[in-house]
Amino acid sequence: MAKVTISTLDKMKAAGEKFVCITAYDATFARLVSEAGAETILVGDSLGMVLQGHDSTIPVTIADMEYHTRSVDRASPHSLVIADMPFMTYATVTEAMSNATRLMQAGAQMVKMEGGVWLSDTISALVERGIPVCAHLGLTPQSVNAFGGYRVQGRTPKEAKSILADAVEIQDAGASLLVLECVPADLATDISRKLDIPVIGIGAGAGTDAQVLVMHDLLGLSDHQPRFVESFF
């Protein structure tokens, strides 16, 4: 099986083919996820909740992410490996550059960051220096305190317009992928159709180019199962 690259995902979008993203945090599950055919693996900061027992992703450190990214990389998965940049590790371009470098050297092929147009300069700087970026809009878990909880985003016309504008700006800045979390299905479908880059949905309906799930949710191991997750066990 050939290694999945950004080019692979771009060709799948152009052909109208859907792809899969599953989280993994260690070598064993990275191997299983890859052998099952998932095109992408996300080493998510969700590990703070499903592995470390926190009630949010905020306590996760760059050292945590570096450790788990190295573990996933040791499985030599065929999947494209994306690593989350934790809370406040990309507040400035300089910090983003340093921390993204650590994750890429640990084995990631792409880093993921949460935020809108304010990230444009950071995305451009990383991409110019050979670090691919996956952006994340909608419900961004690192901003849960600002949102006042885990709430669907983009319900009003004003919010929807803002998310679409952010998505276009982020693509223009050089992002290779976009995650849309917990936004209305019609908005996610509209954004997926308007962007040239692949869009990965989670709790955003079936109209995106791909879907991502936290492995522990997929396996029915989480204490609080999200409503959009179908348990297969």
C-alpha beads as a LAMMPS data file, in Angstrom:
LAMMPS data file: protein, C-alpha beads

233 atoms
232 bonds

1 atom types
1 bond types

-500.0 500.0 xlo xhi
-500.0 500.0 ylo yhi
-500.0 500.0 zlo zhi

Masses

1 110.0

Atoms # bond

1 1 1 0.000 0.000 0.000
2 1 1 1.444 3.367 -1.053
3 1 1 1.951 6.134 1.485
4 1 1 -0.919 8.645 1.478
5 1 1 0.182 12.217 0.761
6 1 1 -1.497 15.599 0.401
7 1 1 -1.512 14.980 -3.344
8 1 1 -3.448 11.736 -2.756
9 1 1 -6.160 13.602 -0.834
10 1 1 -6.365 16.384 -3.421
11 1 1 -6.908 13.805 -6.166
12 1 1 -9.609 12.089 -4.098
13 1 1 -11.469 15.368 -3.636
14 1 1 -11.211 16.156 -7.344
15 1 1 -12.630 12.707 -8.135
16 1 1 -15.426 13.048 -5.568
17 1 1 -14.020 10.200 -3.446
18 1 1 -14.488 10.370 0.330
19 1 1 -11.684 9.578 2.755
20 1 1 -11.357 8.692 6.431
21 1 1 -9.501 10.175 9.407
22 1 1 -9.229 8.378 12.759
23 1 1 -7.323 9.452 15.855
24 1 1 -4.517 7.271 17.183
25 1 1 -2.040 7.901 19.965
26 1 1 0.258 4.859 19.994
27 1 1 2.020 2.458 17.647
28 1 1 -0.422 -0.444 18.050
29 1 1 -3.553 1.467 17.152
30 1 1 -1.780 3.505 14.479
31 1 1 -0.875 0.237 12.755
32 1 1 -4.418 -1.109 13.060
33 1 1 -6.006 2.112 11.814
34 1 1 -3.636 2.255 8.870
35 1 1 -4.115 -1.419 7.979
36 1 1 -7.889 -0.896 8.098
37 1 1 -7.472 1.605 5.273
38 1 1 -7.842 5.013 6.916
39 1 1 -6.172 7.552 4.660
40 1 1 -5.280 9.891 7.523
41 1 1 -4.414 9.530 11.209
42 1 1 -4.837 12.436 13.619
43 1 1 -2.644 12.427 16.703
44 1 1 -5.198 14.579 18.466
45 1 1 -4.946 16.667 21.593
46 1 1 -8.130 14.749 22.421
47 1 1 -5.641 12.477 24.172
48 1 1 -5.964 14.876 27.090
49 1 1 -9.511 13.626 27.611
50 1 1 -9.441 9.994 26.457
51 1 1 -5.969 9.058 27.750
52 1 1 -5.144 11.534 30.504
53 1 1 -8.607 11.948 32.041
54 1 1 -8.895 15.739 31.751
55 1 1 -12.239 17.401 31.049
56 1 1 -10.835 19.369 28.092
57 1 1 -7.862 19.440 25.723
58 1 1 -6.372 22.553 27.322
59 1 1 -3.898 20.832 29.729
60 1 1 -2.157 18.960 26.887
61 1 1 1.453 20.076 26.323
62 1 1 3.710 20.105 23.286
63 1 1 5.825 17.448 25.021
64 1 1 2.728 15.214 25.261
65 1 1 2.021 15.677 21.565
66 1 1 5.634 15.084 20.595
67 1 1 5.736 11.819 22.590
68 1 1 2.538 10.424 21.067
69 1 1 3.452 11.545 17.554
70 1 1 6.733 9.625 17.854
71 1 1 4.785 6.571 19.034
72 1 1 2.446 6.730 16.043
73 1 1 5.333 7.286 13.625
74 1 1 7.096 4.141 14.882
75 1 1 4.213 2.078 13.459
76 1 1 5.236 3.325 9.986
77 1 1 1.600 3.773 8.968
78 1 1 0.616 4.174 5.322
79 1 1 -1.777 6.896 6.466
80 1 1 -0.895 10.585 6.396
81 1 1 -0.086 11.558 10.007
82 1 1 -1.455 14.884 11.291
83 1 1 -0.467 16.158 14.744
84 1 1 -2.400 18.688 16.815
85 1 1 -0.709 21.842 18.028
86 1 1 -1.821 22.160 21.684
87 1 1 -3.388 25.151 23.427
88 1 1 -1.279 28.346 23.239
89 1 1 1.636 26.710 21.417
90 1 1 1.040 28.846 18.302
91 1 1 0.083 32.206 19.806
92 1 1 2.843 33.863 17.764
93 1 1 4.487 32.952 14.484
94 1 1 7.770 32.308 16.289
95 1 1 6.175 29.933 18.800
96 1 1 4.275 28.166 16.034
97 1 1 7.453 27.684 14.022
98 1 1 9.344 26.192 16.962
99 1 1 6.562 23.872 18.124
100 1 1 5.538 22.747 14.635
101 1 1 9.167 21.847 13.981
102 1 1 9.153 19.590 17.033
103 1 1 6.065 17.732 15.804
104 1 1 7.361 17.362 12.252
105 1 1 10.679 16.013 13.545
106 1 1 8.690 13.584 15.709
107 1 1 7.118 12.110 12.574
108 1 1 4.081 14.207 11.646
109 1 1 3.535 15.054 7.986
110 1 1 1.214 17.942 8.850
111 1 1 0.212 20.013 11.890
112 1 1 -3.298 21.107 12.857
113 1 1 -4.233 24.431 14.443
114 1 1 -7.546 25.837 15.644
115 1 1 -8.586 29.340 14.642
116 1 1 -9.739 31.704 11.919
117 1 1 -8.259 34.572 9.948
118 1 1 -5.893 35.535 12.763
119 1 1 -3.908 32.417 11.843
120 1 1 -3.339 33.469 8.223
121 1 1 0.148 34.883 8.738
122 1 1 1.165 31.858 10.810
123 1 1 -0.139 29.426 8.192
124 1 1 1.684 31.280 5.411
125 1 1 4.935 31.304 7.372
126 1 1 4.769 27.580 8.148
127 1 1 3.857 26.559 4.612
128 1 1 6.620 28.728 3.144
129 1 1 9.081 26.770 5.294
130 1 1 7.812 23.331 4.315
131 1 1 5.339 22.621 7.130
132 1 1 1.876 21.664 5.798
133 1 1 -1.094 22.906 7.823
134 1 1 -4.564 21.558 8.570
135 1 1 -6.847 24.308 9.881
136 1 1 -9.805 23.789 12.248
137 1 1 -12.983 25.905 12.343
138 1 1 -16.420 25.716 13.954
139 1 1 -16.362 24.252 17.447
140 1 1 -12.692 24.537 18.363
141 1 1 -12.224 22.606 21.643
142 1 1 -9.291 24.727 22.801
143 1 1 -11.720 27.690 22.913
144 1 1 -14.370 25.840 24.943
145 1 1 -14.163 28.355 27.793
146 1 1 -14.711 31.277 25.419
147 1 1 -17.674 29.485 23.824
148 1 1 -19.221 28.691 27.205
149 1 1 -19.289 24.967 26.495
150 1 1 -19.367 22.546 23.589
151 1 1 -21.952 24.225 21.350
152 1 1 -22.809 24.018 17.666
153 1 1 -21.292 26.956 15.769
154 1 1 -22.546 28.725 12.633
155 1 1 -26.267 28.520 13.331
156 1 1 -27.044 32.170 12.565
157 1 1 -26.512 33.720 9.104
158 1 1 -23.865 36.045 10.584
159 1 1 -21.925 33.167 12.182
160 1 1 -22.183 31.078 9.012
161 1 1 -20.895 33.944 6.876
162 1 1 -17.970 34.438 9.259
163 1 1 -16.970 30.752 9.186
164 1 1 -17.134 30.683 5.379
165 1 1 -14.979 33.827 5.168
166 1 1 -12.460 32.294 7.574
167 1 1 -12.360 29.099 5.506
168 1 1 -11.614 30.973 2.280
169 1 1 -8.937 33.107 3.974
170 1 1 -7.272 30.060 5.514
171 1 1 -7.197 28.276 2.158
172 1 1 -5.687 31.357 0.518
173 1 1 -3.040 31.473 3.259
174 1 1 -1.890 28.005 2.207
175 1 1 -3.689 25.453 4.407
176 1 1 -3.854 21.997 2.818
177 1 1 -6.837 20.655 4.791
178 1 1 -9.693 22.056 6.868
179 1 1 -11.564 20.425 9.752
180 1 1 -15.115 21.653 10.390
181 1 1 -16.468 20.607 13.788
182 1 1 -20.068 20.835 14.958
183 1 1 -21.472 23.170 12.334
184 1 1 -24.817 22.773 10.501
185 1 1 -24.688 20.225 7.699
186 1 1 -25.778 22.674 5.013
187 1 1 -22.985 25.085 5.967
188 1 1 -20.378 22.316 5.937
189 1 1 -21.596 21.130 2.534
190 1 1 -21.482 24.667 1.148
191 1 1 -17.934 25.249 2.402
192 1 1 -16.772 21.876 1.055
193 1 1 -18.108 22.733 -2.385
194 1 1 -16.581 26.210 -2.440
195 1 1 -13.085 25.256 -1.281
196 1 1 -10.453 23.600 -3.446
197 1 1 -8.800 21.915 -0.439
198 1 1 -10.368 18.820 1.182
199 1 1 -12.721 19.477 4.098
200 1 1 -12.963 16.988 6.981
201 1 1 -16.140 17.027 9.035
202 1 1 -16.917 15.940 12.588
203 1 1 -20.491 16.410 13.670
204 1 1 -20.988 18.428 10.477
205 1 1 -23.143 16.169 8.328
206 1 1 -22.267 13.939 5.395
207 1 1 -21.529 16.618 2.796
208 1 1 -17.832 17.079 3.572
209 1 1 -14.997 15.391 1.715
210 1 1 -14.026 13.252 4.709
211 1 1 -15.007 12.382 8.256
212 1 1 -12.884 12.238 11.406
213 1 1 -13.718 10.418 14.615
214 1 1 -11.956 10.000 17.927
215 1 1 -10.993 6.329 18.079
216 1 1 -12.384 5.887 21.610
217 1 1 -15.767 7.269 20.468
218 1 1 -15.786 4.951 17.454
219 1 1 -15.110 1.943 19.698
220 1 1 -17.764 2.954 22.227
221 1 1 -15.208 3.468 24.987
222 1 1 -16.015 7.084 25.876
223 1 1 -18.074 7.998 28.937
224 1 1 -20.072 10.571 26.970
225 1 1 -20.753 9.399 23.430
226 1 1 -21.293 12.307 20.999
227 1 1 -24.714 12.222 19.350
228 1 1 -23.231 12.104 15.855
229 1 1 -21.179 8.948 16.558
230 1 1 -22.540 5.543 15.612
231 1 1 -21.137 2.866 17.875
232 1 1 -20.159 -0.327 16.042
233 1 1 -19.692 -2.341 19.228

Bonds

1 1 1 2
2 1 2 3
3 1 3 4
4 1 4 5
5 1 5 6
6 1 6 7
7 1 7 8
8 1 8 9
9 1 9 10
10 1 10 11
11 1 11 12
12 1 12 13
13 1 13 14
14 1 14 15
15 1 15 16
16 1 16 17
17 1 17 18
18 1 18 19
19 1 19 20
20 1 20 21
21 1 21 22
22 1 22 23
23 1 23 24
24 1 24 25
25 1 25 26
26 1 26 27
27 1 27 28
28 1 28 29
29 1 29 30
30 1 30 31
31 1 31 32
32 1 32 33
33 1 33 34
34 1 34 35
35 1 35 36
36 1 36 37
37 1 37 38
38 1 38 39
39 1 39 40
40 1 40 41
41 1 41 42
42 1 42 43
43 1 43 44
44 1 44 45
45 1 45 46
46 1 46 47
47 1 47 48
48 1 48 49
49 1 49 50
50 1 50 51
51 1 51 52
52 1 52 53
53 1 53 54
54 1 54 55
55 1 55 56
56 1 56 57
57 1 57 58
58 1 58 59
59 1 59 60
60 1 60 61
61 1 61 62
62 1 62 63
63 1 63 64
64 1 64 65
65 1 65 66
66 1 66 67
67 1 67 68
68 1 68 69
69 1 69 70
70 1 70 71
71 1 71 72
72 1 72 73
73 1 73 74
74 1 74 75
75 1 75 76
76 1 76 77
77 1 77 78
78 1 78 79
79 1 79 80
80 1 80 81
81 1 81 82
82 1 82 83
83 1 83 84
84 1 84 85
85 1 85 86
86 1 86 87
87 1 87 88
88 1 88 89
89 1 89 90
90 1 90 91
91 1 91 92
92 1 92 93
93 1 93 94
94 1 94 95
95 1 95 96
96 1 96 97
97 1 97 98
98 1 98 99
99 1 99 100
100 1 100 101
101 1 101 102
102 1 102 103
103 1 103 104
104 1 104 105
105 1 105 106
106 1 106 107
107 1 107 108
108 1 108 109
109 1 109 110
110 1 110 111
111 1 111 112
112 1 112 113
113 1 113 114
114 1 114 115
115 1 115 116
116 1 116 117
117 1 117 118
118 1 118 119
119 1 119 120
120 1 120 121
121 1 121 122
122 1 122 123
123 1 123 124
124 1 124 125
125 1 125 126
126 1 126 127
127 1 127 128
128 1 128 129
129 1 129 130
130 1 130 131
131 1 131 132
132 1 132 133
133 1 133 134
134 1 134 135
135 1 135 136
136 1 136 137
137 1 137 138
138 1 138 139
139 1 139 140
140 1 140 141
141 1 141 142
142 1 142 143
143 1 143 144
144 1 144 145
145 1 145 146
146 1 146 147
147 1 147 148
148 1 148 149
149 1 149 150
150 1 150 151
151 1 151 152
152 1 152 153
153 1 153 154
154 1 154 155
155 1 155 156
156 1 156 157
157 1 157 158
158 1 158 159
159 1 159 160
160 1 160 161
161 1 161 162
162 1 162 163
163 1 163 164
164 1 164 165
165 1 165 166
166 1 166 167
167 1 167 168
168 1 168 169
169 1 169 170
170 1 170 171
171 1 171 172
172 1 172 173
173 1 173 174
174 1 174 175
175 1 175 176
176 1 176 177
177 1 177 178
178 1 178 179
179 1 179 180
180 1 180 181
181 1 181 182
182 1 182 183
183 1 183 184
184 1 184 185
185 1 185 186
186 1 186 187
187 1 187 188
188 1 188 189
189 1 189 190
190 1 190 191
191 1 191 192
192 1 192 193
193 1 193 194
194 1 194 195
195 1 195 196
196 1 196 197
197 1 197 198
198 1 198 199
199 1 199 200
200 1 200 201
201 1 201 202
202 1 202 203
203 1 203 204
204 1 204 205
205 1 205 206
206 1 206 207
207 1 207 208
208 1 208 209
209 1 209 210
210 1 210 211
211 1 211 212
212 1 212 213
213 1 213 214
214 1 214 215
215 1 215 216
216 1 216 217
217 1 217 218
218 1 218 219
219 1 219 220
220 1 220 221
221 1 221 222
222 1 222 223
223 1 223 224
224 1 224 225
225 1 225 226
226 1 226 227
227 1 227 228
228 1 228 229
229 1 229 230
230 1 230 231
231 1 231 232
232 1 232 233
